[in-house]
Amino acid sequence: RRVSPRECYNIIRLNVLWMEKASSWAALAQATDFASHELLLNRVMSETLALLRARSVDYNFHRIRAWYSWCTDFIPEFGFDPEEAYKWECAQISGNEKGVAVRRSDPTQGPLNDAELILLRRALQRDDSTEPQHVSERSAIWLALVYGRNAANFCQLRVQDFHPLDEDDDVWVLEIPRIKKRAKPRTQFKTEYVAPPLAKVICEQTSAARVIANTAAKGIQGLRELPLFPRLEARSHQLGTAMDDWAWHSSAAEFTQLIRAGVKRYGLISPRTSEPLHINTRRLRYTFATNRVREGISARDLAEAL
């Protein structure tokens, strides 16, 4: 009632991701009676908390103990003990510290420095490949670099979101969907003006999207609105449902993979680490925000820009 299906899925997936690292997990998976299950589950809980504390990420335990408490309320007969639930609720866990990578200018997770940004921009300007995959990689990097949005914003883009401001105008705009207003997807947009060099990049991407659509499995040709970053195959579980139009949209992870693949293709070496430059959508968002702050933007304007 209070949590979205996606969040429920993520909670279970992340809980298992941590709990299966406990040494008693294998035995718990083989438990044949409720008494053994209760004993081994408590052992797994203790080992997981110790592991999380050792890695200084014990804030992840709040999801695990919330799940345990829920099970205690609704299915206690499966070996979930109210006294154990109370013990886990009383366990002291730290909060998830925010903004560490930016404040410390982390060389692998924080914003790019000037030298790295110059390397990336030069590689983008030299990249003249017309292969649709390469065009998509180049476009994804440019969009993330210029607008600093989350990957989910770009995944919702469709070809018609890029258009002239007026019919007889050479000024182009991009209608970027908003994702953090708890509204239905693609019901709220923010209009961004597009500089001529970037307009050329997006035009190339719209052409690449149509080429990808022509080579994709049957079904995408019938879409009323073509995604700007389409998939080659639809998500079968969405076809024929109310989410049919979204079956061909790339996911946030797939969009970020475009960025990573493009940077890997360029073979860039970070001057800070002397290792291959690792870039994702989040780092480009950090870079966008950090550079706006250096330029003197106000907090309110930065929030609006992001």
Buried (B, 14 or more C-beta within 10 A) or exposed (E): EEEEEEEEEEBEEEBEEBBEBBEBBEBBEEBEEEEBBBBBBBBBBBBBBEBBBEEEBBEBBBBBBBBBBEBBEEEEEEBBBEEBBEBBEEBEBEEEEEEEBBEEBEBEBBBBBEEBBEBBEEBBEEBEEEEBBBBBBBBBBBBBBBBBBBBBBBBBBBBEBBEEEEEEEEEBBBBBBBBEEEEEBBEEEBEBEBEEEBBEBBBBBBBBBEBBBEEBEEBBEEBEEBBBBBBEEBBEEBEEEEEBBBBBBBBBEBBBBBBBBBBBBBEBEBBBEEEEBBBBBBBBBBBBBBBBBEEEBEEEEBEEBB
